Amino acid sequence: MTSSDNKLYAELLDDIKAIVNDERLYHEKNFNLRAQAIDDIEFHIIDRIDGINELATLKQYAEKVKHDLEAVNTQMFWQLRAKISTGELRGQLLLNQISEYFDNDLNSFLLEDKPGYDNLDVFFNGLLIDQSLPDETIVREPEMVFYQKTPTRIILELIKRADFKSTDVFFDIGSGLGQVSILVNLLTGVTAKGIEFEPAFCSYADTCAASLNLTNIEFINTDASDADYSTGAVFFMYTPFEGKMLQDVLQKLSREAKKRMIRVFSYGPCTVEVGKQGWLINNCEDQDCLSKFGKFVTSQSLA
Ligand SMILES: C[S@@+](CC[C@H](N)C(=O)[O-])C[C@H]1O[C@@H](n2cnc3c(N)ncnc32)[C@H](O)[C@@H]1O
């Protein structure tokens, strides 16, 4: 080994040992800390060893430590899924438990004002996803936006702000793989419906909900322009489409708003258009929010 390899070996071995000796990482409840450690092993240790043949044994050691930490998560998710399936762990009880995995400080995630995903997404990916991601089977029309998931902290913020009544029906327009509807249903108990153009996404979401034994949830495979919104009280859109398609669906919602009060939450670029709708009162407390990509707006119909 060259002297620089020797130096790197010693440095990375110390880093791995620090992780192995940190008992907190093996306690199920310290998910946030563990997720950070797994990330460190992957991106700060294994990535630096990659391609240096002389450090292959160290890489194997790092991979084993990473595997051991992931095994703690696998076991934790398995237990959580079992309790969710029986109905023992849902709603506020589940939210309290999740909060413990994040040092009882979920609010700090909700207040974060930066784009992208975080350890909350890592957590919910592990909790919800147990199947391979589906390929799209039909060609999207020009104004339709491709699938991208809403960051989990935004879904939790939506749940907090929506303050659902038990009789509310929630719609995610352009529901993708379904995790917004699933989390809303799981954490609040309200009926949730996802409207999705791509059939493979709908069946993925159906399988995911069924594997947790969730019942009052439905994924409807249709174009959002043709969907029936007559039961909806709270609507969410993470920019599913743009242009005329967006205006048509907003007009459809405005007709619903003439019959009853509805609330519309949006995320991403479509928020600018949602905010311009004269039939909605903008409840966004941040004056800048309509002009910024990624900000979140709540609107309530005038009806
Ligand atoms: C940005 S993704 C949001 C996915 C999901 N709401 C989430 O946050 O995880 C937009 C989704 O809208 C779907 N979509 C696009 N146009 C649609 C349409 N006209 N009707 C129904 N779904 C549509 C896409 O297939 C995609 O899954």
The ligand as a Gaussian input file, in Angstrom:
#p B3LYP/6-31G(d) Opt

LIG

0 1
 C      -45.505000      15.273000      -9.473000
 S      -46.303000      13.703000      -9.425000
 C      -47.095000      13.760000      -7.847000
 C      -47.369000      12.376000      -7.303000
 C      -48.047000      12.293000      -5.948000
 N      -49.090000      13.265000      -5.782000
 C      -47.033000      12.456000      -4.853000
 O      -46.894000      13.584000      -4.405000
 O      -46.363000      11.528000      -4.461000
 C      -47.620000      13.966000     -10.596000
 C      -48.464000      12.735000     -10.884000
 O      -49.611000      13.167000     -11.622000
 C      -49.921000      12.159000     -12.583000
 N      -50.716000      12.800000     -13.640000
 C      -50.268000      13.640000     -14.611000
 N      -51.301000      14.032000     -15.374000
 C      -52.422000      13.444000     -14.885000
 C      -53.794000      13.468000     -15.247000
 N      -54.234000      14.198000     -16.265000
 N      -54.665000      12.763000     -14.521000
 C      -54.244000      12.008000     -13.455000
 N      -52.957000      11.941000     -13.086000
 C      -52.055000      12.653000     -13.775000
 C      -48.556000      11.658000     -13.034000
 O      -48.660000      10.367000     -13.623000
 C      -47.780000      11.666000     -11.715000
 O      -47.913000      10.426000     -11.066000

